[in-house]
């Protein structure tokens, strides 16, 4: 189970959570109308009952993990 955590910016568009089974791929997306090519997006996951865990930092575009 993945839970996407972002800053409190109102224009950030993303699903509040995403879930998959072990060994099965999943795509998670985040967008903002004013994002620039040099802006970083930082992804965390938060499992039930646990604190956020860093996953990856990426810039605009796609990144496989």
N, C-alpha and C positions, 0 to 999 in steps of 0.2 A: 504494500500500500504506500503510495506517495502522496504527500501533501505539499503543494506549492506555497511558498511563503514569500511575500514581496513587501516592499515599502508601502506606506499608506497613501500613495498617489492614486487619486480617484480615477484617472484615465487608464490605468493598467488593466488590460483585458486578459483574463486567463480563467480557467476552470478552478474552483476552490480545492478540488482534490482529484486524484486519478488513482486507479487501482489496476494491478495486473498480477498474474500468478508467476511464481519463480520460473525463470527460464524463458519467459515470453516477453517479447519486446513491447515497448510502449513509447509513444511520442507525447511530449508535454510541450505546450506552446505558451508564449507570453508576448504580448504586443503593447505598444504605446504609440500614439499618433506622432509624438515629437521625438522619437528615438533617433539618435545620430549614429553614424558608422563607428564612432569611437566610444560609445556608451557601453558599459559592461552590464550584463545580466548575471546575477549570482543566484544559483539554484541550490535549495536545501530540501531535504526530506525530513519529515517528522513522523515517526512511527507512534502508534498509540501509547500514551503514558511516558513518552520520552521527549527529550529536548531536540531542537533542530540539529540536523547533521549536514554539513557542507557536502555538496555533490560536485559541482563544477561551476566555473566562471566562463562565460562566452561573450562574444560581441555579436552584433547584428548578424543574423543568418542562422544556419543550422550547425549543430555540433553533436556528434555521436559520443555516447558514454558507455 
